[in-house]
Amino acid sequence: MLRAHLESGTLLEQGVLADMKGESGADLLKKSFEKFSESRALMDKLYAKLDELRQINNSNEGLPEYEAALRRILRDHPALERVSLTEVRFANIARGKHLGEYKKPIGSNLDELLANIQQDLSLLQKQFDETIIAFRAVLPVAEKGGVAALVLSGRAPFPEKVQQSADLMMVFAQYYNRACMATIAADMQVYPKGLEWLKPPSKGWSPTKPEQ
């Protein structure tokens, strides 16, 4: 999802630069649109996987030691910026809210972490749907040239939507990453409980003298 979005951004930049040079950027912009649409489609798959994880978590008894460790980690975790569509922070930077106003607690348990990810993802899906509409509308311009002027003029919603999508994707990725790090830290605190089935390191292995 993130990779497809980053690839879309690279292709879009190349297409606009080509247009600025007087060359055709139409094919590059079409590929950028396809990658952006791919990223949006992968969001649906991620949302479904999160549903599966929540169902597994809620239908099985958790390891008490793990749940206690995760609660401690989350209790001490600072608030994180969350995805929000209440302000577009590009057309007029002076009117944009301070990032701190979008910060919320990370969550208190595993199900809250997963639910928060889904909540942010649903907002991201909505924003990407809007951006796809705006993106599709400028593709005919690329065929005749002039897309760079359109982007820089601010007369179309497309450039602002693209910038907002990039910003919100990074906000989502950061929250997702921190949520994963919290669960991994809890795993490490209670190891080997619950993970007794893992194959141990080879005999004689040492973290200061790894095998060659």
Backbone as ProteinMPNN parsed JSONL, in Angstrom:
{"seq_chain_A": "MLRAHLESGTLLEQGVLADMKGESGADLLKKSFEKFSESRALMDKLYAKLDELRQINNSNEGLPEYEAALRRILRDHPALERVSLTEVRFANIARGKHLGEYKKPIGSNLDELLANIQQDLSLLQKQFDETIIAFRAVLPVAEKGGVAALVLSGRAPFPEKVQQSADLMMVFAQYYNRACMATIAADMQVYPKGLEWLKPPSKGWSPTKPEQ", "coords_chain_A": {"N_chain_A": [[0.817, -1.197, 0.0], [1.802, 1.325, 0.946], [4.139, 1.355, -0.583], [3.14, 1.324, -3.239], [1.882, 3.781, -3.244], [4.044, 5.535, -2.882], [5.447, 5.005, -5.243], [3.601, 5.973, -7.059], [3.743, 8.701, -6.481], [6.36, 9.29, -7.285], [6.229, 8.81, -10.066], [4.313, 10.696, -10.75], [5.664, 13.088, -10.192], [7.721, 12.886, -12.102], [6.197, 13.01, -14.417], [5.085, 15.602, -14.33], [7.436, 17.111, -14.406], [8.351, 16.398, -16.943], [6.364, 17.616, -18.496], [6.912, 20.284, -17.911], [9.248, 20.588, -19.293], [8.399, 20.658, -21.811], [7.826, 18.258, -22.908], [5.895, 15.232, -23.398], [3.984, 14.196, -20.697], [2.041, 12.406, -20.357], [1.872, 9.529, -20.385], [3.367, 8.893, -18.112], [1.818, 10.076, -16.116], [-0.513, 8.58, -16.337], [0.427, 6.079, -15.492], [1.101, 6.787, -12.921], [-1.433, 7.331, -11.887], [-2.533, 4.77, -12.015], [-0.94, 3.415, -10.132], [-1.619, 4.832, -7.854], [-4.301, 4.167, -7.623], [-3.976, 1.458, -7.207], [-2.787, 1.467, -4.674], [-4.959, 2.407, -3.198], [-6.758, 0.248, -3.514], [-5.428, -1.737, -2.114], [-5.794, -0.863, 0.449], [-8.347, -1.707, 1.13], [-7.924, -4.444, 1.362], [-6.17, -4.5, 3.533], [-7.847, -3.488, 5.55], [-9.71, -5.556, 5.755], [-8.027, -7.604, 6.672], [-7.36, -6.591, 9.165], [-9.833, -6.766, 10.381], [-9.994, -9.558, 10.571], [-7.865, -10.064, 12.347], [-8.806, -8.78, 14.664], [-11.046, -10.325, 15.202], [-9.88, -12.819, 15.751], [-8.38, -12.113, 18.011], [-10.4, -11.338, 19.819], [-11.888, -13.624, 20.135], [-10.394, -15.475, 21.426], [-8.648, -16.501, 24.372], [-6.37, -14.362, 25.864], [-2.806, -14.165, 26.638], [-2.143, -13.624, 29.94], [0.178, -12.374, 30.999], [1.259, -11.135, 28.762], [-0.794, -9.355, 28.019], [-0.828, -7.694, 30.248], [1.731, -6.564, 30.101], [1.54, -5.194, 27.657], [-0.455, -3.329, 28.271], [0.894, -1.749, 30.155], [2.929, -0.646, 28.567], [1.436, 0.82, 26.672], [0.097, 2.58, 28.33], [2.095, 4.298, 29.153], [2.859, 5.403, 26.795], [3.406, 8.184, 24.648], [0.958, 10.511, 23.296], [-0.165, 10.245, 19.89], [-0.038, 11.619, 16.569], [-2.984, 11.558, 14.626], [-4.86, 10.431, 11.767], [-6.744, 12.895, 10.119], [-9.452, 14.632, 8.647], [-10.363, 17.129, 8.995], [-9.079, 19.518, 8.5], [-7.589, 21.001, 5.695], [-4.316, 21.194, 5.004], [-2.794, 22.794, 3.22], [-3.57, 24.6, 1.13], [-3.786, 27.014, 2.431], [-1.481, 27.624, 4.537], [-1.284, 29.122, 6.869], [-3.731, 28.868, 8.061], [-3.842, 26.29, 8.867], [-4.149, 23.751, 11.35], [-2.217, 23.244, 14.346], [-0.032, 20.465, 14.606], [-0.222, 19.124, 17.039], [-2.873, 19.303, 17.755], [-4.115, 17.222, 16.544], [-3.394, 15.01, 17.864], [-3.837, 11.962, 19.636], [-4.473, 9.525, 22.276], [-2.636, 6.458, 22.054], [-3.943, 4.062, 22.526], [-5.41, 1.523, 24.695], [-5.297, -1.216, 24.812], [-4.828, -4.276, 22.88], [-7.03, -4.635, 21.1], [-8.047, -2.05, 20.929], [-5.885, -0.766, 19.71], [-5.931, -1.985, 17.144], [-8.498, -1.226, 16.337], [-8.221, 1.542, 16.24], [-6.375, 1.786, 14.172], [-7.962, 0.873, 12.07], [-9.941, 2.858, 12.092], [-8.479, 5.166, 11.357], [-7.61, 4.277, 8.882], [-10.018, 4.104, 7.462], [-10.644, 6.795, 7.119], [-8.517, 7.528, 5.547], [-9.052, 6.013, 3.276], [-11.359, 7.323, 2.372], [-10.295, 9.853, 1.739], [-8.5, 9.151, -0.299], [-10.28, 8.212, -2.224], [-11.504, 10.607, -2.966], [-9.292, 11.904, -4.027], [-8.678, 10.31, -6.225], [-10.83, 10.857, -7.919], [-10.303, 13.56, -8.484], [-7.791, 13.266, -9.661], [-8.312, 11.72, -11.941], [-9.694, 13.565, -13.424], [-7.766, 15.329, -14.401], [-6.237, 13.948, -16.189], [-6.912, 14.072, -18.998], [-5.885, 16.604, -19.576], [-3.158, 16.222, -19.472], [-2.703, 14.863, -21.811], [-2.709, 16.793, -23.805], [-0.883, 18.574, -22.896], [0.296, 20.994, -20.488], [-0.237, 20.347, -17.917], [1.501, 20.871, -15.812], [1.283, 23.646, -15.43], [-1.376, 23.713, -14.636], [-1.279, 22.331, -12.21], [0.369, 24.01, -10.652], [-1.051, 26.368, -10.65], [-3.176, 26.172, -8.942], [-5.845, 26.087, -9.575], [-7.341, 23.843, -9.763], [-8.674, 21.06, -7.886], [-6.97, 18.923, -7.707], [-3.969, 19.13, -7.17], [-3.914, 19.912, -4.447], [-5.313, 17.837, -3.221], [-3.606, 15.686, -3.758], [-1.315, 16.394, -2.296], [-2.379, 16.39, 0.27], [-3.077, 13.699, 0.503], [-0.549, 12.501, 0.532], [0.511, 13.523, 2.906], [-1.296, 12.516, 4.849], [-1.012, 9.784, 4.474], [1.566, 9.366, 5.468], [1.155, 10.058, 8.137], [-0.595, 8.019, 8.875], [1.049, 5.763, 8.436], [3.037, 6.181, 10.347], [1.622, 5.969, 12.782], [0.73, 3.325, 12.547], [3.184, 2.004, 12.519], [4.173, 2.623, 15.103], [2.252, 1.357, 16.659], [2.726, -1.322, 16.011], [5.344, -1.548, 16.999], [4.871, -1.282, 19.733], [3.456, -3.64, 20.342], [5.383, -5.542, 19.721], [7.346, -4.911, 21.584], [6.024, -5.673, 23.904], [5.859, -8.439, 23.455], [8.587, -9.06, 23.657], [9.072, -8.455, 26.311], [7.765, -10.458, 27.751], [8.754, -12.773, 26.748], [10.035, -16.102, 27.164], [7.311, -16.782, 27.274], [4.347, -17.936, 25.863], [5.561, -18.18, 23.454], [6.904, -20.513, 23.285], [7.119, -22.416, 21.355], [8.853, -21.567, 19.414], [11.814, -22.074, 17.503], [14.915, -22.366, 19.113], [17.987, -20.343, 19.157], [20.95, -21.553, 17.482], [23.112, -23.88, 19.112], [25.672, -22.587, 21.134], [25.631, -20.081, 20.036], [26.199, -16.596, 20.297], [25.296, -13.252, 21.147], [27.369, -11.454, 21.061], [29.267, -12.725, 19.649], [28.47, -13.58, 16.891], [27.527, -16.245, 14.619], [29.514, -16.958, 11.758]], "CA_chain_A": [[0.0, 0.0, 0.0], [2.696, 2.481, 1.019], [5.054, 1.316, -1.723], [2.406, 1.745, -4.438], [1.646, 5.22, -3.14], [5.319, 6.215, -3.132], [5.73, 4.87, -6.672], [2.702, 6.904, -7.738], [4.284, 10.036, -6.305], [7.551, 9.433, -8.134], [5.773, 8.896, -11.45], [3.64, 11.986, -10.908], [6.716, 14.108, -10.263], [8.39, 12.761, -13.394], [5.272, 13.465, -15.45], [5.001, 17.066, -14.271], [8.72, 17.635, -14.884], [8.365, 16.233, -18.4], [5.503, 18.652, -19.053], [7.622, 21.556, -17.772], [10.296, 20.603, -20.319], [7.771, 20.667, -23.131], [7.662, 16.87, -23.341], [4.63, 14.641, -22.974], [4.018, 13.465, -19.433], [0.767, 11.689, -20.282], [2.055, 8.128, -20.006], [3.832, 8.856, -16.726], [0.693, 10.389, -15.248], [-1.411, 7.425, -16.357], [1.03, 5.067, -14.623], [0.964, 7.307, -11.561], [-2.838, 7.119, -11.518], [-2.719, 3.333, -11.795], [-0.304, 3.061, -8.869], [-2.422, 5.431, -6.79], [-5.496, 3.325, -7.516], [-3.526, 0.201, -6.597], [-2.635, 1.733, -3.249], [-6.314, 2.479, -2.622], [-7.329, -1.097, -3.483], [-4.749, -2.474, -1.049], [-6.367, -0.432, 1.721], [-9.486, -2.583, 1.413], [-7.388, -5.724, 1.816], [-5.651, -4.298, 4.881], [-8.988, -3.339, 6.461], [-10.26, -6.895, 5.963], [-7.078, -8.343, 7.51], [-7.504, -6.077, 10.53], [-11.059, -7.402, 10.893], [-9.638, -10.929, 10.932], [-7.044, -10.033, 13.56], [-9.648, -8.431, 15.808], [-11.892, -11.478, 15.492], [-9.019, -13.81, 16.406], [-8.033, -11.607, 19.336], [-11.575, -11.281, 20.698], [-12.499, -14.949, 20.309], [-9.442, -16.345, 22.114], [-8.14, -15.98, 25.646], [-5.013, -13.861, 25.727], [-1.821, -14.49, 27.667], [-2.242, -12.547, 30.939], [1.441, -11.644, 31.124], [1.398, -10.281, 27.581], [-1.781, -8.284, 28.083], [-0.388, -6.755, 31.281], [2.898, -5.851, 29.573], [1.081, -4.261, 26.626], [-1.161, -2.231, 28.94], [1.897, -0.863, 30.748], [3.598, 0.078, 27.481], [0.501, 1.765, 26.073], [-0.213, 3.606, 29.328], [3.209, 5.25, 29.194], [3.176, 5.879, 25.446], [2.89, 9.527, 24.363], [-0.084, 10.617, 22.282], [0.341, 10.272, 18.516], [-0.88, 12.274, 15.576], [-3.896, 10.641, 13.96], [-5.42, 10.899, 10.506], [-7.891, 13.787, 10.276], [-9.867, 15.34, 7.427], [-11.036, 18.359, 9.409], [-8.362, 20.668, 7.963], [-6.671, 20.817, 4.572], [-3.223, 22.026, 5.516], [-1.89, 23.163, 2.131], [-3.999, 25.773, 0.372], [-3.449, 28.176, 3.247], [-0.751, 27.058, 5.668], [-1.535, 29.909, 8.074], [-4.993, 28.439, 8.665], [-3.726, 24.897, 9.279], [-4.024, 23.519, 12.783], [-0.951, 22.688, 14.817], [-0.11, 18.999, 14.599], [-0.608, 18.633, 18.354], [-4.317, 19.253, 17.878], [-4.581, 15.967, 15.968], [-2.84, 13.9, 18.628], [-4.742, 11.223, 20.509], [-3.81, 8.374, 22.898], [-2.393, 5.351, 21.13], [-4.88, 2.989, 22.824], [-5.148, 0.913, 25.998], [-5.12, -2.66, 24.661], [-4.612, -4.687, 21.494], [-8.201, -4.392, 20.261], [-8.112, -0.61, 20.676], [-4.863, -0.462, 18.702], [-6.419, -2.414, 15.835], [-9.663, -0.411, 16.008], [-7.724, 2.87, 15.869], [-5.798, 1.672, 12.833], [-9.08, 0.805, 11.135], [-10.59, 4.167, 12.039], [-7.641, 6.041, 10.537], [-7.605, 3.746, 7.522], [-11.284, 4.456, 6.809], [-10.52, 8.192, 6.705], [-7.564, 7.542, 4.439], [-9.781, 5.501, 2.115], [-12.239, 8.399, 1.9], [-9.476, 10.879, 1.112], [-7.969, 8.611, -1.555], [-11.38, 8.187, -3.193], [-11.652, 11.976, -3.463], [-8.121, 12.224, -4.84], [-8.802, 9.574, -7.487], [-11.754, 11.629, -8.763], [-9.585, 14.751, -8.94], [-6.698, 12.803, -10.516], [-8.878, 11.295, -13.236], [-10.151, 14.751, -14.152], [-6.655, 16.058, -15.042], [-5.544, 13.108, -17.169], [-7.038, 14.601, -20.368], [-5.004, 17.763, -19.734], [-1.808, 15.711, -19.731], [-2.621, 14.433, -23.212], [-2.468, 17.965, -24.659], [0.139, 19.417, -22.295], [-0.209, 22.06, -19.631], [-0.581, 19.847, -16.59], [2.35, 21.541, -14.819], [0.658, 24.939, -15.158], [-2.609, 23.45, -13.895], [-0.901, 21.959, -10.839], [0.938, 25.15, -9.94], [-1.998, 27.481, -10.607], [-4.124, 25.995, -7.843], [-7.213, 26.252, -10.071], [-8.01, 22.541, -9.731], [-8.506, 20.424, -6.573], [-6.011, 17.82, -7.767], [-2.698, 19.255, -6.45], [-4.129, 19.938, -3.004], [-5.702, 16.484, -2.807], [-2.414, 14.837, -3.81], [-0.467, 16.739, -1.156], [-3.036, 15.93, 1.484], [-2.976, 12.234, 0.56], [0.819, 12.163, 0.924], [0.659, 13.85, 4.324], [-2.092, 11.607, 5.671], [-0.418, 8.459, 4.381], [2.701, 9.327, 6.386], [0.588, 10.045, 9.488], [-1.104, 6.659, 9.088], [2.181, 4.831, 8.514], [3.723, 6.387, 11.622], [0.804, 5.37, 13.838], [0.778, 1.875, 12.336], [4.511, 1.561, 12.936], [4.27, 2.711, 16.56], [1.402, 0.312, 17.217], [3.468, -2.575, 15.854], [6.485, -1.525, 17.913], [4.369, -1.511, 21.085], [3.129, -5.055, 20.507], [6.65, -6.289, 19.704], [7.984, -4.67, 22.877], [5.328, -6.525, 24.877], [6.338, -9.802, 23.183], [9.944, -9.198, 24.162], [9.058, -8.391, 27.773], [7.268, -11.709, 28.359], [9.41, -13.93, 26.118], [9.465, -16.942, 26.093], [5.913, -17.157, 27.496], [3.51, -17.857, 24.687], [6.356, -18.41, 22.246], [7.756, -21.667, 23.565], [7.214, -23.236, 20.147], [9.884, -21.054, 18.522], [13.091, -22.762, 17.496], [15.932, -21.529, 19.764], [19.215, -20.145, 18.382], [21.827, -22.717, 17.463], [23.945, -24.039, 20.309], [26.935, -21.876, 21.077], [25.483, -18.737, 19.477], [26.307, -15.495, 21.259], [25.044, -11.964, 20.487], [28.641, -10.723, 20.89], [30.082, -13.481, 18.709], [27.552, -14.292, 15.976], [28.134, -17.215, 13.683], [29.936, -16.422, 10.462]], "C_chain_A": [[0.864, 1.266, 0.0], [3.627, 2.521, -0.188], [4.363, 1.792, -3.002], [2.159, 3.251, -4.417], [2.927, 6.002, -3.419], [5.696, 6.154, -4.611], [4.851, 5.817, -7.479], [3.244, 8.326, -7.654], [5.495, 10.298, -7.178], [7.162, 9.612, -9.596], [5.077, 10.227, -11.722], [4.659, 13.117, -11.039], [7.419, 14.081, -11.62], [7.501, 13.268, -14.524], [5.152, 14.978, -15.492], [6.287, 17.698, -14.789], [8.836, 17.522, -16.406], [7.53, 17.319, -19.066], [6.184, 20.019, -18.999], [8.718, 21.709, -18.827], [9.72, 20.653, -21.728], [7.599, 19.285, -23.706], [6.312, 16.342, -22.844], [4.823, 13.868, -21.663], [2.8, 12.586, -19.266], [0.937, 10.245, -19.802], [2.497, 7.996, -18.553], [2.68, 9.131, -15.762], [-0.331, 9.25, -15.219], [-0.881, 6.315, -15.442], [0.937, 5.487, -13.156], [-0.453, 7.071, -11.039], [-3.101, 5.641, -11.209], [-2.121, 2.891, -10.46], [-1.092, 3.628, -7.681], [-3.672, 4.597, -6.549], [-5.158, 1.979, -6.89], [-3.371, 0.354, -5.088], [-3.993, 1.768, -2.556], [-6.946, 1.097, -2.521], [-6.712, -1.929, -2.357], [-5.245, -2.062, 0.334], [-7.543, -1.317, 2.117], [-9.016, -3.936, 1.932], [-6.848, -5.611, 3.238], [-6.792, -4.195, 5.888], [-9.587, -4.706, 6.781], [-9.343, -7.735, 6.855], [-7.158, -7.888, 8.963], [-8.773, -6.619, 11.167], [-10.766, -8.826, 11.362], [-8.837, -10.969, 12.234], [-7.876, -9.71, 14.788], [-10.55, -9.591, 16.202], [-11.098, -12.563, 16.213], [-8.722, -13.383, 17.841], [-9.213, -11.68, 20.298], [-12.222, -12.633, 20.949], [-11.56, -15.933, 21.006], [-8.951, -15.672, 23.394], [-6.683, -15.574, 25.478], [-4.106, -14.32, 26.845], [-1.819, -13.347, 28.689], [-0.975, -11.714, 31.044], [1.632, -10.67, 29.95], [0.443, -9.093, 27.661], [-1.384, -7.239, 29.119], [0.794, -5.918, 30.79], [2.469, -4.813, 28.536], [0.35, -3.08, 27.253], [-0.173, -1.237, 29.541], [2.57, -0.009, 29.677], [2.688, 1.159, 26.906], [0.15, 2.891, 27.038], [0.849, 4.693, 29.345], [3.539, 5.855, 27.843], [2.625, 7.276, 25.224], [1.803, 9.486, 23.296], [0.542, 10.747, 20.898], [-0.608, 11.036, 17.61], [-1.715, 11.225, 14.865], [-4.408, 11.273, 12.665], [-6.661, 11.745, 10.777], [-8.17, 14.483, 8.958], [-10.503, 16.684, 7.754], [-10.354, 19.612, 8.884], [-7.535, 20.244, 6.756], [-5.508, 21.752, 4.829], [-2.264, 22.502, 4.425], [-2.302, 24.447, 1.426], [-3.67, 27.061, 1.119], [-2.799, 27.674, 4.527], [-1.071, 27.801, 6.96], [-2.806, 29.483, 8.785], [-4.927, 27.007, 9.167], [-3.558, 24.78, 10.78], [-2.634, 23.001, 13.12], [-1.108, 21.177, 14.931], [-0.585, 18.446, 15.942], [-2.107, 18.508, 18.53], [-4.898, 17.963, 17.311], [-4.101, 14.76, 16.773], [-3.891, 13.287, 19.55], [-3.96, 10.084, 21.155], [-3.705, 7.216, 21.918], [-3.415, 4.231, 21.304], [-4.512, 2.337, 24.137], [-4.952, -0.595, 25.938], [-5.017, -3.0, 23.173], [-5.81, -4.384, 20.615], [-8.352, -2.904, 19.963], [-7.072, -0.182, 19.649], [-5.381, -0.78, 17.304], [-7.618, -1.566, 15.393], [-9.229, 0.993, 15.578], [-7.103, 2.864, 14.48], [-6.913, 1.638, 11.792], [-9.785, 2.153, 10.985], [-9.796, 5.131, 11.155], [-7.631, 5.589, 9.084], [-8.887, 4.113, 6.78], [-11.278, 5.912, 6.347], [-9.573, 8.32, 5.512], [-8.222, 7.039, 3.155], [-10.67, 6.594, 1.511], [-11.425, 9.468, 1.164], [-8.929, 10.405, -0.23], [-9.059, 8.535, -2.619], [-11.583, 9.569, -3.808], [-10.493, 12.349, -4.389], [-8.183, 11.523, -6.197], [-9.738, 10.313, -8.442], [-11.048, 12.852, -9.348], [-8.462, 14.394, -9.911], [-7.216, 12.453, -11.901], [-9.27, 12.5, -14.09], [-9.021, 15.482, -14.874], [-5.925, 15.221, -16.084], [-5.72, 13.603, -18.603], [-6.147, 15.819, -20.624], [-3.596, 17.31, -20.098], [-1.625, 15.298, -21.178], [-2.238, 15.596, -24.134], [-1.349, 18.855, -24.137], [-0.48, 20.52, -21.451], [-0.549, 21.613, -18.232], [0.261, 20.518, -15.499], [1.752, 22.889, -14.431], [-0.616, 24.766, -14.346], [-2.3, 23.152, -12.435], [-0.457, 23.182, -10.05], [-0.036, 26.311, -9.793], [-2.94, 27.399, -9.429], [-5.568, 26.113, -8.273], [-7.987, 24.938, -10.1], [-7.768, 21.905, -8.365], [-7.405, 19.378, -6.536], [-4.729, 18.034, -6.968], [-2.859, 19.252, -4.935], [-4.496, 18.556, -2.481], [-4.492, 15.557, -2.775], [-1.51, 15.113, -2.609], [-1.075, 16.255, 0.156], [-2.922, 14.413, 1.625], [-1.583, 11.799, 1.007], [1.029, 12.407, 2.414], [-0.061, 12.828, 5.196], [-1.573, 10.177, 5.604], [0.749, 8.32, 5.347], [2.232, 9.319, 7.842], [0.102, 8.637, 9.825], [0.045, 5.673, 9.281], [2.904, 4.957, 9.845], [2.933, 5.769, 12.77], [0.867, 3.844, 13.753], [2.103, 1.305, 12.839], [4.642, 1.564, 14.446], [3.414, 1.643, 17.233], [2.095, -1.047, 17.141], [4.628, -2.66, 16.839], [6.047, -1.792, 19.351], [4.065, -2.986, 21.323], [4.391, -5.918, 20.521], [7.372, -6.121, 21.026], [7.34, -5.521, 23.958], [5.739, -7.982, 24.701], [7.707, -10.028, 23.828], [9.986, -9.194, 25.69], [8.644, -9.71, 28.412], [7.92, -12.951, 27.76], [10.142, -14.751, 27.177], [8.0, -17.328, 26.28], [5.082, -16.922, 26.241], [4.232, -18.131, 23.389], [7.307, -19.59, 22.427], [7.988, -22.539, 22.338], [8.31, -22.766, 19.188], [11.173, -21.866, 18.628], [14.156, -21.858, 18.116], [17.143, -21.32, 18.853], [20.103, -21.381, 18.454], [22.741, -22.72, 18.683], [25.283, -23.317, 20.113], [26.838, -20.482, 20.504], [25.553, -17.694, 20.569], [26.056, -14.189, 20.532], [26.33, -11.155, 20.262], [29.567, -11.438, 19.909], [29.171, -14.271, 17.772], [28.299, -15.224, 15.045], [28.467, -16.538, 12.371], [29.161, -17.123, 9.343]], "O_chain_A": [[0.684, 2.157, -0.83], [3.876, 3.587, -0.751], [4.935, 2.572, -3.763], [2.221, 3.912, -5.454], [2.896, 7.017, -4.114], [6.202, 7.127, -5.168], [5.3, 6.396, -8.468], [3.21, 9.068, -8.636], [5.647, 11.382, -7.742], [7.71, 10.473, -10.285], [5.235, 10.812, -12.794], [4.525, 13.992, -11.895], [7.68, 15.128, -12.213], [7.985, 13.881, -15.475], [5.121, 15.571, -16.57], [6.251, 18.69, -15.517], [9.349, 18.422, -17.071], [7.936, 17.881, -20.083], [6.053, 20.819, -19.925], [9.07, 22.825, -19.208], [10.458, 20.685, -22.713], [7.258, 19.145, -24.881], [5.678, 16.944, -21.977], [5.7, 13.013, -21.545], [2.541, 12.074, -18.177], [0.219, 9.798, -18.908], [2.053, 7.092, -17.845], [2.577, 8.493, -14.714], [-0.944, 8.993, -14.184], [-1.646, 5.689, -14.709], [0.723, 4.659, -12.27], [-0.644, 6.664, -9.893], [-3.808, 5.313, -10.256], [-2.718, 2.09, -9.742], [-1.214, 2.983, -6.639], [-4.053, 4.352, -5.404], [-5.954, 1.422, -6.134], [-3.775, -0.52, -4.32], [-4.157, 1.226, -1.463], [-7.611, 0.803, -1.528], [-7.399, -2.73, -1.723], [-5.128, -2.831, 1.288], [-7.718, -1.64, 3.292], [-9.63, -4.509, 2.832], [-7.041, -6.513, 4.053], [-6.703, -4.765, 6.975], [-9.931, -4.987, 7.929], [-9.823, -8.493, 7.699], [-7.039, -8.699, 9.882], [-8.792, -6.902, 12.364], [-11.232, -9.247, 12.421], [-9.094, -11.795, 13.11], [-7.672, -10.305, 15.846], [-10.794, -9.821, 17.386], [-11.585, -13.158, 17.174], [-8.801, -14.189, 18.768], [-9.045, -12.044, 21.462], [-13.019, -12.776, 21.877], [-11.901, -17.106, 21.158], [-8.855, -14.448, 23.48], [-5.863, -16.359, 25.002], [-4.571, -14.805, 27.877], [-1.52, -12.209, 28.328], [-1.041, -10.491, 31.164], [2.098, -9.544, 30.123], [0.836, -7.957, 27.398], [-1.575, -6.042, 28.904], [0.852, -4.712, 31.033], [2.971, -3.689, 28.533], [0.52, -1.945, 26.81], [-0.373, -0.026, 29.45], [2.758, 1.195, 29.854], [3.126, 2.287, 26.68], [-0.07, 4.026, 26.616], [0.54, 5.87, 29.531], [4.404, 6.725, 27.747], [1.476, 7.538, 25.58], [1.733, 8.552, 22.498], [1.638, 11.288, 20.75], [-1.815, 11.094, 17.849], [-1.229, 10.143, 14.539], [-4.386, 12.493, 12.501], [-7.523, 11.36, 11.566], [-7.25, 14.877, 8.24], [-11.114, 17.31, 6.888], [-10.981, 20.669, 8.825], [-6.851, 19.222, 6.805], [-5.685, 22.969, 4.869], [-1.061, 22.605, 4.661], [-1.455, 25.297, 1.153], [-3.319, 28.071, 0.51], [-3.488, 27.338, 5.49], [-1.127, 27.192, 8.028], [-2.949, 29.71, 9.987], [-5.858, 26.545, 9.827], [-2.902, 25.612, 11.407], [-1.962, 22.398, 12.284], [-2.168, 20.674, 15.302], [-1.268, 17.423, 15.987], [-2.577, 17.714, 19.345], [-6.058, 17.644, 17.571], [-4.373, 13.618, 16.404], [-4.709, 13.982, 20.153], [-2.901, 9.705, 20.655], [-4.572, 7.021, 21.066], [-3.727, 3.524, 20.346], [-3.417, 2.565, 24.653], [-4.49, -1.195, 26.909], [-5.108, -2.12, 22.318], [-5.637, -3.919, 19.488], [-8.746, -2.535, 18.857], [-7.347, 0.674, 18.809], [-5.285, 0.043, 16.393], [-7.74, -1.229, 14.215], [-9.807, 1.565, 14.654], [-7.276, 3.806, 13.706], [-6.822, 2.296, 10.756], [-10.176, 2.538, 9.883], [-10.364, 5.824, 10.311], [-7.642, 6.411, 8.168], [-8.842, 4.405, 5.584], [-11.843, 6.232, 5.301], [-9.8, 9.111, 4.597], [-7.977, 7.576, 2.075], [-10.722, 6.763, 0.293], [-11.822, 9.93, 0.094], [-8.897, 11.171, -1.193], [-8.788, 8.77, -3.797], [-11.805, 9.697, -5.012], [-10.686, 13.021, -5.402], [-7.779, 12.097, -7.208], [-9.469, 10.386, -9.641], [-11.17, 13.147, -10.537], [-8.207, 15.125, -10.868], [-6.63, 12.843, -12.911], [-9.188, 12.46, -15.317], [-9.272, 16.182, -15.855], [-5.069, 15.746, -16.797], [-4.759, 13.561, -19.37], [-5.706, 16.043, -21.751], [-2.926, 17.929, -20.924], [-0.52, 15.372, -21.715], [-1.529, 15.404, -25.122], [-0.906, 19.775, -24.826], [-1.621, 20.927, -21.667], [-1.085, 22.388, -17.439], [-0.218, 20.71, -14.382], [1.713, 23.24, -13.252], [-0.908, 25.576, -13.466], [-2.971, 23.654, -11.534], [-0.866, 23.365, -8.903], [0.131, 27.151, -8.909], [-3.45, 28.417, -8.959], [-6.448, 26.229, -7.42], [-9.173, 24.93, -10.429], [-6.745, 22.186, -7.74], [-6.954, 18.987, -5.459], [-4.408, 17.184, -6.137], [-2.046, 18.666, -4.22], [-4.037, 18.152, -1.413], [-4.364, 14.734, -1.869], [-1.001, 14.185, -1.981], [-0.367, 15.773, 1.04], [-2.699, 13.9, 2.722], [-1.445, 10.843, 1.771], [1.649, 11.596, 3.102], [0.503, 12.333, 6.171], [-1.684, 9.434, 6.579], [0.909, 7.276, 5.979], [2.835, 8.655, 8.685], [0.353, 8.127, 10.917], [0.01, 4.844, 10.191], [3.338, 3.955, 10.413], [3.511, 5.114, 13.637], [1.035, 3.162, 14.764], [2.139, 0.265, 13.496], [5.166, 0.611, 15.021], [3.805, 1.087, 18.26], [2.054, -1.827, 18.093], [4.868, -3.707, 17.441], [6.763, -2.45, 20.105], [4.381, -3.523, 22.384], [4.46, -6.909, 21.248], [7.952, -7.077, 21.542], [8.032, -6.036, 24.836], [5.946, -8.689, 25.688], [7.947, -11.055, 24.461], [10.835, -9.851, 26.292], [9.118, -10.047, 29.497], [7.665, -14.064, 28.219], [10.816, -14.167, 28.025], [7.489, -18.138, 25.507], [5.117, -15.847, 25.642], [3.604, -18.297, 22.343], [8.368, -19.656, 21.806], [8.946, -23.311, 22.291], [8.659, -23.485, 18.251], [11.565, -22.289, 19.716], [14.298, -20.707, 17.703], [17.306, -22.049, 17.875], [20.005, -22.165, 19.398], [23.092, -21.665, 19.21], [25.926, -23.429, 19.069], [27.832, -19.757, 20.474], [25.016, -17.897, 21.658], [26.541, -14.009, 19.414], [26.381, -10.286, 19.392], [30.523, -10.852, 19.401], [29.11, -15.497, 17.854], [29.475, -15.049, 14.729], [27.754, -15.634, 11.934], [29.365, -16.82, 8.168]]}, "name": "protein", "num_of_chains": 1, "seq": "MLRAHLESGTLLEQGVLADMKGESGADLLKKSFEKFSESRALMDKLYAKLDELRQINNSNEGLPEYEAALRRILRDHPALERVSLTEVRFANIARGKHLGEYKKPIGSNLDELLANIQQDLSLLQKQFDETIIAFRAVLPVAEKGGVAALVLSGRAPFPEKVQQSADLMMVFAQYYNRACMATIAADMQVYPKGLEWLKPPSKGWSPTKPEQ"}
